[in-house]
Amino acid sequence: MSDPRETIAGPTHRPSARPEGDTPMAEVLLFHHAQGLTSGVLDFADTLRDAGHTVHVPDLYDGHVFEDIESGLAYADEVGFPIVLGRGQATVDTLPEALVYAGFSLGVLPAQMLAQTRPGAKGALFFHSCVPTSEFDSPWPKGVPVQIHGMDADPFFAGEGDIDAARALVKESPDAELFVYPGEEHLFADNSLPSYDPAAAQLLTERTLAFLAAIR
């Protein structure tokens, strides 16, 4: 029997808005994917800002943007994944502890590392990727909610084990949810890329906004 916190193409089951008069909003640190800080990532950040949230979007690639995932991964490999991860970690030096950490694909690595290892995390959002919690030598922190989103036939998310890591996280933490969408596109929520899937992206965005609205 599947875990009830794994949802396949169904409606979100978190509240979609804050109760009236409850004004605090989330502060989000959002990391881009392997193709760099694209206009689609910036548009997504603006959507969260339009809902009233504070969003920080660091550039881990020093201005480089790539036409495809393979070229972006080659750049990260050339620079060194530990260095890219370190750039992500360095971005929190001037930020408060009470953050929601979010990432697209490659950006999930620094987001998950910080959510697991930096005290004070308010939540986490992992788009198109997830790694085993053992990668960061610590269990998922108690009381920190997390959503993971990915497609069921995505060769990266489903084919390289990320969906298994996501399901393990759901089993590990009562505060974890996995949303699985039909399709094979990887970066389906980036509206600047050919892989963009408007229907799935809209649902992901609705679930993200509901998640952030529930953060306390």
C-alpha positions in Angstrom: 0.0 0.0 0.0 1.4 3.4 -0.9 2.0 6.1 1.7 -1.0 8.5 1.8 1.6 11.4 1.7 2.6 10.4 -1.8 0.1 12.0 -4.1 -0.3 11.3 -7.8 -1.7 14.2 -9.8 -4.3 15.0 -7.1 -5.3 18.3 -5.5 -3.2 19.7 -2.7 -4.3 18.9 0.8 -2.7 21.8 2.6 -4.6 25.0 3.3 -4.3 27.4 0.4 -4.2 30.6 2.4 -3.3 31.9 5.8 -6.2 32.7 8.2 -7.3 36.3 8.0 -5.2 38.5 10.2 -2.2 36.1 10.3 0.4 38.3 8.5 3.9 36.7 8.9 5.1 35.3 5.6 7.9 32.9 4.7 11.5 33.8 3.9 12.8 31.5 1.1 16.3 30.7 -0.1 15.8 29.3 -3.6 18.6 27.6 -5.6 18.6 27.2 -9.4 19.1 24.1 -11.4 22.0 22.8 -13.5 21.2 25.1 -16.5 21.8 28.2 -14.3 19.8 31.1 -13.1 17.3 31.2 -15.9 14.5 33.6 -16.5 12.1 30.8 -15.6 13.7 30.4 -12.1 13.5 34.1 -11.6 9.8 34.1 -12.7 9.1 31.4 -10.2 10.7 33.4 -7.4 8.6 36.4 -8.5 5.5 34.3 -8.2 6.4 33.6 -4.6 7.1 37.3 -4.0 3.8 38.2 -5.4 2.2 36.1 -2.7 4.0 38.2 -0.1 7.0 36.0 0.6 10.6 37.1 0.8 12.7 35.1 -1.7 16.5 35.1 -2.2 17.8 33.6 -5.4 21.6 33.3 -5.5 23.6 32.6 -8.7 25.8 29.6 -8.1 27.2 29.8 -11.6 28.6 33.3 -11.7 26.3 34.4 -14.5 26.6 31.3 -16.7 23.4 29.9 -18.2 23.3 26.8 -20.4 21.1 25.6 -23.2 20.8 22.1 -21.9 21.2 20.0 -18.7 24.3 18.2 -19.9 26.2 21.4 -20.6 25.2 22.8 -17.2 26.3 19.6 -15.4 29.6 19.7 -17.3 30.2 23.2 -16.0 29.4 22.2 -12.5 31.8 19.2 -12.8 34.5 21.5 -14.2 34.1 23.9 -11.4 33.7 21.1 -8.9 30.5 20.1 -7.2 31.9 20.7 -3.7 32.6 24.3 -4.8 29.1 24.8 -6.2 27.7 23.3 -3.0 30.0 25.6 -1.0 28.7 28.6 -2.8 25.2 27.6 -1.8 26.2 27.2 1.8 28.0 30.6 1.8 24.8 32.4 0.8 23.3 31.9 4.3 26.1 33.9 6.0 24.0 37.1 6.1 20.5 35.4 6.3 18.4 34.5 9.3 18.1 30.9 10.5 14.4 30.8 10.0 14.4 30.0 6.3 12.5 27.7 3.9 15.2 26.1 1.7 14.1 25.3 -1.9 15.9 24.0 -4.9 15.4 23.0 -8.5 17.2 19.7 -9.4 20.9 20.4 -8.8 19.8 23.2 -6.4 18.2 20.6 -4.2 21.7 19.6 -3.0 22.5 22.8 -1.2 18.8 23.2 -0.2 18.7 19.8 1.4 22.1 20.1 3.0 21.1 23.4 4.7 17.7 22.1 5.7 19.3 19.1 7.4 22.3 20.7 8.9 21.6 24.4 9.6 19.6 25.0 12.8 16.3 26.8 12.5 14.9 25.6 9.2 11.2 26.4 8.8 10.7 24.0 5.8 12.0 22.7 2.5 10.9 22.4 -1.1 12.6 20.0 -3.4 11.7 20.2 -7.1 12.8 17.4 -9.5 15.3 15.9 -7.1 16.0 14.4 -3.7 19.0 12.6 -2.2 19.2 10.2 0.8 19.3 12.0 4.1 22.5 9.9 4.8 24.4 12.1 2.3 24.6 14.8 5.0 25.3 12.5 7.9 22.2 13.5 9.8 18.5 12.5 10.0 15.8 14.8 8.7 15.2 17.4 11.4 12.0 16.8 13.5 9.2 19.2 12.9 10.5 20.6 9.6 8.0 20.1 6.8 9.2 19.2 3.3 7.6 18.7 -0.1 9.2 16.8 -2.9 7.9 17.1 -6.5 8.9 15.1 -9.6 7.5 13.3 -12.6 7.0 9.5 -12.7 8.9 8.9 -15.9 11.6 11.6 -15.5 14.9 9.8 -16.4 16.7 11.8 -13.7 14.1 11.8 -10.9 12.6 8.4 -11.4 15.4 6.7 -13.3 18.3 7.7 -11.0 16.8 6.9 -7.7 15.6 10.3 -6.5 12.1 9.1 -6.2 13.3 6.3 -4.0 15.1 8.8 -1.8 12.0 10.9 -1.6 9.9 7.9 -0.6 12.4 7.0 2.1 12.2 10.6 3.4 8.4 10.3 3.6 8.8 7.1 5.6 11.4 8.8 7.8 9.5 12.0 8.6 5.8 12.5 9.3 6.3 16.0 8.0 7.3 15.0 4.4 5.1 14.8 1.4 5.8 13.5 -2.1 3.9 14.7 -5.2 4.4 12.7 -8.3 3.2 14.0 -11.7 2.6 12.0 -14.9 5.3 12.7 -17.5 9.0 12.4 -18.4 10.1 16.0 -18.3 12.7 16.9 -15.7 12.6 20.7 -15.3 8.9 21.0 -16.0 8.4 24.0 -13.7 10.8 26.4 -15.6 8.7 28.4 -18.1 11.8 29.4 -20.0 12.7 25.8 -21.1 11.3 23.4 -23.7 10.6 21.0 -20.9 8.0 23.3 -19.3 4.7 21.6 -18.6 2.1 24.3 -17.9 -0.5 22.1 -16.2 2.0 20.3 -13.9 3.9 23.6 -13.2 0.6 25.2 -12.2 -0.2 22.4 -9.8 3.4 22.5 -8.4 3.1 26.2 -7.9 -0.3 25.9 -6.1 1.1 23.3 -3.8 4.2 25.4 -3.1 2.1 28.5 -2.2 -0.1 26.4 0.0 2.9 24.9 1.7 4.4 28.4 2.3 1.1 29.7 3.6 1.1 27.0 6.3 4.6 27.8 7.5 4.7 29.2 11.0 
